[in-house]
């Protein structure tokens, strides 16, 4: 499988590897990429239509996900291939949302361009379309590009990430139905995807989901395998006050040397925090501390 480019948030992609056999999100039965008008494409439609669109062997799909920070649960939006799907062996199976990269009036679409078109065609609710498209525009680089051999020819499927972070946006996407060509919409939890057999998915979509989940949600992945509750993100903790190693704290007439790397949780250092050092004639209290940004500052008291 070829895996290229970069992932979410600039994550580096993997090097390409070829695969001798397999299935892509484009039609397996084509012999000439983009020009076999008698075959059907990955959406179950004929390869050419009145708009001048001719489908190729290549495809573009999206992993659409959402993590509930309160419960730790991760959800995915999928489509179920319709019963009249153009590749009968994948009919009624779960699949990533997307479709074929097409040649439009003699020009081949880019992967993102094709996926944006597919979202507009397959997702019924316009608000849901806008949410998905906005995330794709912010993260326009494929997570991976999957290459398989179809009928002796290479077929590339670009996989994009739509990880929704807002609960209201997710509700719009989750509730939106899909068109007949795309098939029924389905929401699955992370555990459901991990524990479903590979044959429940069209193409190699189970492999794509597992790869993403292992990388993005490793703790969730392990919990799902063991039947444990999903981990919940802990609330951010305030950093404690810290005294740098060997910092000198001057109290009136006495030096106190703090122990190395001693932390003072939630309160400034005081005389009681340190062991007695040696005498000094200082008349001020100086307390070097590490503030929240990690910069040293000094408080003075009479």
N, C-alpha and C positions, 0 to 999 in steps of 0.2 A: 504494500500500500504506500502511496506517496503522501507524505505529510510535509507541508511546507509552511511558509509564511510565519506569522506570529499570532499569538492568541490574545485573550482578553487583557486589556491594560498593558499592551506592549509585550506580552509574554513571548519569549522566543519560541519559534516553531521547530519542528523536527526535520531531519534530513529525509530526502525522498527515498522510498523503496518501491520497487515494482511488484505487482502481484499477477500471477499467471492466469488466474481465473477468478470469477466472482460476478457480482451484480452491481450495477450503478443505479442512480435515480433516473437514468435515461433508458430507452427501450433496448432490450437485449437483442431484438430481432433485426435491427437495422444493419445493413451492410455498407452503405455509403453515408458517412456522417452528414446529416442535414439535408439529404436529397432523396431519401427513399420515401416517396409520398404514399406508398401503399401500407406502411406500417403505422402503429400507434405509439404515442409517446408515454412518458411516465405519469401523465395525468389522465390517461385513458382516451385522449382525443387523437384524431388523425394528425398525421405529421405536418400537413400544410392546411392553412385555412384562407378565408377570403381576404385577410389583412396582409397577406404576403409573408406570414410567419412560417418558417420551416424549422423543425426541431432537430437538434444535434444529439450526439451520444452523451454530451456533457450535462451536468446538472448543478443546481445550487440549492441548499437546504439550510434550515436554522434550528439550533437547539434553543428552545424557548423555556426559560426556567424562572423560578421565584423562590426565595428562602424566607420563611416566616421566622423572624428573629425571636419572637416570643416563645414559640414551641420548638424551634430547631428543625421543623419539617421543611423539606424541599419538594417543590411541585414542578411538573413538566407538562406543557401543552403539546399534544400530538394530534395526528389525524389517523383515522382508520381507513385504509384503502377500500373504496366501494366494491360492491359485489361484481360490477361490470368493469373492473379495472383492466387496463390493456395488457397486463402481464398476469394471467390467471393464477399463477402460483402464489402471488402476493396479495390477492384479493382478500379483504376482511382482516388484514394484518395491520398492526400498529406501525406507524412510520413518522419520521421527521417531516415537518411542513416545508414545502418548497416544490421544485419541479425542474423542468428541462431548460437549459440554456438554448436559446433559439437564434436562428438567422432571420433578421427582420429587414426585408427589402434589400437583401444582399449583404447586410452587415451583421456580423456575429455579436451578440450581446456580451458584456462583461458579466462575471458571476454575480456581483452585487446588484447590477442593473436587472438581471434576470430574476433574482430573488425578490427585489422590490416590486417588480411586475407581478410575480406569483402571489405575493402577500395581498396586493390590491385585487387580484382575481379570486383568491381563495378565502380570505377572511371577510365575512359579511359586514361586521360592524365597523363603521368608519372610524369611530374613536379608538377601537382596538387596532385598526390598521395604523393609525397615527402613532400610537404608543410603540408598536413593533418597529415601524420605520424610523422613529426617532432614535431608538437604541442602535439600529443598524447604521445609521448615519454617523453616530458617535463612535462606533466601533466597526469600521468598514473593512477591516482586514480579515481574511478567512482564518479560522481557528486551525483547521487542517484542510488539505486538498487530498482527497482519497482517489487513488488510481486503480482501476481494474481492467482486465482484458475482456472485451465483449466481442465475440465473433471474430477474434483475431485482431481487433483494433483497440487502442487505449481509450478508455472513457474516464473522464475526470469529474468528480463531484466536489464542489467547494462547500465546506461546512462553516457556517457563521454562528456567532454567539449573541443571544438576546437574553441577558440575565437581568430581569426586572427587579428593581430595588424598592419601588413604592407600592404599598398595598392597594391603593385605589387604582393605580395603573394595571396591576395584576388582575383585579376584579373585572376590569373592562376586557382584558385579553381572555381570561379564563371563561367568561360568560358568552363570548362571541361564538356563534355557530360558524361552520365552514360551508362552502358551496358543495353541490352534489359531486362535481368532478374531484374535489379534494377528499370527499368522504366525511363521515361524522367526526366531530371534535371529541377529544378525550383528554382528561386530566389524570395523570398518574403520579404517585409519590415516588420519591427516590427508592424506597424499599421495594415498591412494586416493580419498578424497572429492573432492579438488581436481581430480584427473585423470579422474574418471568423467564421462561425458556426462550432460547434464541429463535426458535421457530415461530414464536408469537409476533416477531417483527419482520417487516419487509426488508429486503436487501441485507446489508450488514449493519443495520441501525442499532442493534443491541451492542455491538462492538464499539460504535461511536459513542453511545451513551455511557458505557462503562469507562471508556478512556477519559471522557470529560469528568465524570463523577470522581474517579480516582485522583485526578489532578486538582480539581476545584474543591471537592468535599471529601478528603481522605478519611477524616474521623467518621463522617456519616456513612461512608462506604463500608468501613470496618464494622460499624454498629449494625448496619443492615445485614451483613453476612452472618453476624452472631445473634440476630434477633433482638438487639438491645434498643432502648429508646434513643431517638436522635439527640445528639449533643446540642445544648442551648448555649449561645454565646453569652459569656459573663459580662456584667456591667463594667464599664471602664473604672479603674481604681486610681485614686489620686496618688501621685508619687510621694513618698515620705521625705521629710527633711533628711539631708545627708551631710556629713562632715568629711571633707577630703582627708585622705591618709596623712598623718603627721601635722595636721593643722593645729595651730596654737590658739587656745582660747584664753584671753586675759581677763581675770576677775580682779577686783581691787586687791592689790598687794600679793597676788598669788597667780602663778602659771598653772594651767591644767592641760595635760596632753591627752586628747581623746584616743581611745583604742582604734586601731586601724579599721577603716571601712565601717565604723559604727553608724547605725541609722537611728534617727529619732522620729518615730512615727507620729505625725500629726501635730507636733509642737516644737518650738525652737529649743535648741540645746540649753541646758541649765547647768549650774555648778554641780548638781547631784549626778549629772550624767558622766562625769569624768573622774578619774583617779588623780590624787594629788601629785603635782609635779614639783616645781621649785618656786621660791619666793620671787616677787617682782614688786616694783614700786608703782606700777601702773594704777591710775585712778579711774580708768574707763573699762566698760564691759564690751568686748568686741567678739562677735559670734559669726565667724565665717560659716556660710551654709551654701548648699546647692539648691538653686531655685528650680521651678518646674521645667524650665528650658535647658537646664544643665549648666547655667552660667553662675560663676561665683560672685556673690555680693556680700557686703558687710553691713550689719546693723550695729549702731552705736547707742549705748545707754549711759546716762550719767551715773 
